[in-house]
Amino acid sequence: MNYQEAAAVLNETERTLRPYGHALGVMSYDAATAAPRNSAGRRGETMAFFSGIIHEKLTDPRFREALRTILDAGDEADARTRRRAEILMEESDETALVPAEEFRAYRMLLNEADAVWHRAKAENDWPAFAPCLERIVAYHRRNAARKNPAAHPYDVMLDKYEKGVTVAQLDPFFEALRRELTPVIQAVGEKPEPDVSFLRGHFPKHLQQRFSDRLMGLLGISRDDCSIGETEHPFTDSYGKHDVRITTHYHEDDVSLSMYSVIHEGGHALYELGTGDDLEGTCLSDIRSMGIHESQSRFYENYIGRSRAFCSALLPILREIFPEQTAGADAEKLYRAVNLAKPSLIRTQADELTYGMHVMIRYEIEKALMTGDLSVRDVPGEWNAMYKAYLGVDVPDDRRGCLQDSHWSFGGIGYFPGYALGSAYAAQMLDRMEREIDVWTPVGRGDLSPVTAWLRERIHRFGNLLRPDEVLRNALCAAFDPSYYTRYLVGKYSELYGL
Amino acid sequence: MNYQEAAAVLNETERTLRPYGHALGVMSYDAATAAPRNSAGRRGETMAFFSGIIHEKLTDPRFREALRTILDAGDEADARTRRRAEILMEESDETALVPAEEFRAYRMLLNEADAVWHRAKAENDWPAFAPCLERIVAYHRRNAARKNPAAHPYDVMLDKYEKGVTVAQLDPFFEALRRELTPVIQAVGEKPEPDVSFLRGHFPKHLQQRFSDRLMGLLGISRDDCSIGETEHPFTDSYGKHDVRITTHYHEDDVSLSMYSVIHEGGHALYELGTGDDLEGTCLSDIRSMGIHESQSRFYENYIGRSRAFCSALLPILREIFPEQTAGADAEKLYRAVNLAKPSLIRTQADELTYGMHVMIRYEIEKALMTGDLSVRDVPGEWNAMYKAYLGVDVPDDRRGCLQDSHWSFGGIGYFPGYALGSAYAAQMLDRMEREIDVWTPVGRGDLSPVTAWLRERIHRFGNLLRPDEVLRNALCAAFDPSYYTRYLVGKYSELYGL
């Protein structure tokens, strides 16, 4: 096969793969947002069927030969074609590890697990979900052994979500978080709590929906390209740069929860919306690094969204939509309220200071599940013991414990560390951004466009064209250094709580 | 090919066709409910790609040989296999008329037309939509000529939605409606209007959503099998008997509009939910007769939903959710209000008496479009003239005129007559039902289960196993006779308005 033929096979295979990925994406989104509860059966069959086709196309020998030809072509291959071949060869290798029947069955399992998890969470029924998770863990342990029997089995999972990240790097990362942050968490716990009463109370859902619309405006996201749905667990998905979906979950007793979900998912959406037009229609537009993706969501959620400047911009909107509830608030009170640091049960609702501990607990549990040191049936006990040990909280039920997150139900073992890594990337990005542009004056007036323009220029537009380490170097102009993150947190909370 | 081989090919082809139909259905639903406005482009490509695969599979010579073998097999073929072959052969014939490239392009056109129609309706911009409709009409005129150059081109369209129905039957049907109903419409117009003020006013959307939940309960529809979405134009779709979707549109100034949309679409949903379990997974579960489908929706909407008995059951729910607005209402006032007969602009909001005229106007326009006697650019003028002539109303803009319905945007030329036919079928069904069971005592207490059980037994469970004429004979125990419909309307409105 010559290079021209190989490029043609690549184009043709990518063209025929993308509709299946698109359909699977929309069907998953539909399952989470609109589909009735009993609909999983037939959807599982359709998804398994499509997965079978994807497996066949990705592992097709002629396709693999084409990829090999491009990767071996040297200068004849342009950089983009080479990068596409690199990405798809990785996917092909990954897929080829798993026999087609097992690949299809796994897709059905995930569809089932999603429905079972929703039910199990609602009914606080870990034993109902455990068999699904056991099968998911078994699938990944089997594949980790197939892929690289010499590696730590959790490294294989981490690599899926953030290329090159390993247990050997994350153990000291989380160790540093524990070491640096635990004393601050304890010191904060001895201080009086800020007033948060004006964010609690009754915030009717239809008014929060209106508030979400305003937040999207503040983030500069066009609703013509990005919709908001409602789900048990907030997420973002994208089917092209004019079809991004974020979701939220409204809690009528606390307006801050959906508010920060929208800003967090909005950060993901801005990344997707900002990928280069020239990457559309190829795998170069599919962002694969979850660490960098989470750096964007956590950047908007925390570094911007929980800043003094943003609180100034937010306050008039809050007061307009919820005049009674927020009657006594001012910008400084709002800033202190949204930065209440207090060990708690729910990761997505955690403050910045304790957030890393939530992720660390999941990291330790997943690592032990992957090595076999922990069995699925012992997860609740281990979870609860670690929440007690690291956060000092008693977990009252699995609904607010190990059933809270959707990730295991979609097979996302290895995803969580990206939240902490992303937060750490974002701290260093902010430092860099502050050296280059005036961040806070515009944010204080509710204008996030300079921030978004900087991130778009340094990160968003590259999509999957650059590798995560290249994107990061591009944004940071330096090697990644997690101490920016701990310094930021220690500084912020020392000032807030007068430590 | 022997019979066993043929049956295997049938099974295999059906198994591989269904996921594509499923995905196209969910993607269309998603487009109407959740997808952002700019998402049409990539969705169109994916849908066109899948349509190409469907075209290829349906017209595959080996598949057609298998169908032919089954249809020629005589007693060797069981009734169900034969019926499946019959349905799929029809589909194959229909598909084979159109070259694959044209078939794919039409799918893209419909996806585009949907987006264009939404925008054109919102912006009252007929010229924006007209080019899409021109291409849709041209496609169908071309295919009608290919299919049966001797037939009336509109007959070919009617046949898609209600097998065997022709212009030769519908011309006198609509002529009878005009003749019988016009004097009643005029006489009613001279009488004082009932008080409808307690159904107008302000009905916040979030309370109407709660009201919809109660209506679904009253209809006996499990939300685990059927969800409610929100769309510009209400519709029902089904992806299996545990995955039915209805949609509604909330108008905050009139609670009756969404109420009757939910009951109407709920009637469609009950039909889908009631198909036999034994038909699942084959084309026997896909109901193709739109006349019978509309008979079910119109049955619940009008014959049940606008009855005195149902109003008794409805009143306490309305008063519970909207106590202030409905303070002065009683069951008889509600009955009179929901049966206000008054020529109006919007078909889906029309009363039973004038409804047939709305359909007749669309019938005449579509017929003329298909023969070429009317060009797309002249539709607004023709539409407005007919609304003036038959309903005496002036159409203020195309948004409330020829842009109001979604049907043309999904290519559904020939669909509308099914609404009037379905209404007429339903009148005769009610007559038959009343002879066999006590309809009204349970309905008066809010128990629709005897009604639904009767319809399920006579109609729903058969899905597409029986032909429409067989289903109808089964339900009516007699030949279809449209005079039941006109007698019902004349009787009901004479009593209501004291004619």
Interface residues (C-beta under 8 A of the other chain):
Chain A: T16 R18 P19 H22 A23 V26 M27 Y29 D30 T33 A34 A35 P36 R37 N38 S39 G41 R42 R43 E45 T46 F49 F50 P204 K205 H206 S222 R223 D224 D225 C226 S227 G229 Y239 G240 H242 D243 V244 R245 G281
Chain B: T16 R18 P19 H22 A23 V26 M27 Y29 D30 T33 A34 A35 P36 R37 N38 S39 G41 R42 R43 E45 T46 F49 F50 P204 K205 H206 S222 R223 D224 D225 C226 S227 G229 Y239 G240 H242 D243 V244 R245 G281
